[in-house]
Amino acid sequence: MLARTKKLWRNETVQTVIVIALIAIVIFGFWFGSQIVLNTKIPPALAVISGSMCIPYGGACDDWLIVNHPLARTLHKGDIVLIQGVDPKDLKTNYPDSDIIVFHNPNDPTELIVHRIIAVTEVNGSLYFSTKGDGNGNKWPETPQYSLDPWDTNYPQGVPQNLIEGKVIMRIPWIGWVAIKMQELQKDLNLQGFNIALPIIIVLILVLIIAEFVIPLLKRRKNQPVQTPSMET
């Protein structure tokens, strides 16, 4: 039994399958584990899909080649932001150094918004946050005089604390364009309610299997010398 196990372990096919399985476990483990570590109920990494947080650097915010400066203190379309769950009482509200938060749109809870805190108000023991996109109206870090988020229809005090998912703790430029293009493809294909990311991950794993196992195996077979039967006299 032990000898058979050792022989099986030396098999390149088995080794490749094990490596692929470990890669998949690490990827999915990191994804769900990071939600636990960062204390978030939503995915801990989100793509910025609009230019409302962008302060133009000589061009339109949708043009990543011009404006998406990797050291910018504000966010750009195409960024990936890392989110950390936090007690609303611990959020920084001292604009312009206030926190950028991720919250559900009070007028449409299915929509997530990433904007900066402008001020906070306490009403009957609950906190309400006034918010604004850094690029909307007069630009951050100027004192906001207009273009605050228009939640006054149902929430005149601001975003209620129970709609806040967390704060932004890191931005990674450009990478979010992959997610944006995937969403655009999903919309073009009319795949509402279908997560296009999962099949893409499956395809990538299959490509890895083909690259690591199938192609080398075919090459080895092609390079093997053809044995001709010998003639006995």
Phi, psi and omega in degrees: 000316180295319179296321179294322179296317179296319179295320179295321180294328180285346180293128183295327179298312180298317179299318180295315179300318180295318179297315179298317180297319179295320178298314180298318180296318180296316182297306182290326177295319178295319182298308182283328177294324180294329176297322179290314182296317183271000174058051179240145176270344179251168175306134186287352178233127181230151176268138175279120188252004178222169181260018184293337180263000188268134172259114187300137173250065177084016180192178180288147184290344178280351183265096186293335180291336184262313195251345187279071182287128186295340182256007181297145181275347176255180185257154180234155172300132182098355174286153163256128179248139177262131188246140176236130175294145185207151172290125182308331179293339183265000180289143177279126183242008183275081178302139011270003180265023181284166181286149167268125186242159175249125184214162176279135177302119181302333180269349178206087186301344179283347183259130175264139181234143177241102180222168182267146176288133176258317181200169179225143179229140177254127180229116179053040177084357178251147181263140176233131187248124170281135185228164180197144171285136183302332182263359180273132179066221176288135193282149170300141006264021176299150178298122184292126179248341180201180180065026170292156182301131187275068177267009189292346180297310181247337184227077182295338181279342182126194181284123179291150187299333183286349178265359182272128180265334181164187179240156179278128180245350181199147174235140176239114186288153169075322189299331182295344178298332177298313179295322180297314180294326176295319178294320178296320177296318179299320179292317180297326181273001179057052182249046178301137180082000180248127181276105183286343183293322183298310178298330178293320177297318179298317179299318180297320178295319178296319177299319178297318178298315180297317182292324185270338187235304188295309183298311177301323180295317179295324178294319180296319179294323181292325183273353179291133180293143179281124180269126179256140180294140181276148181265122178270139178247000000 
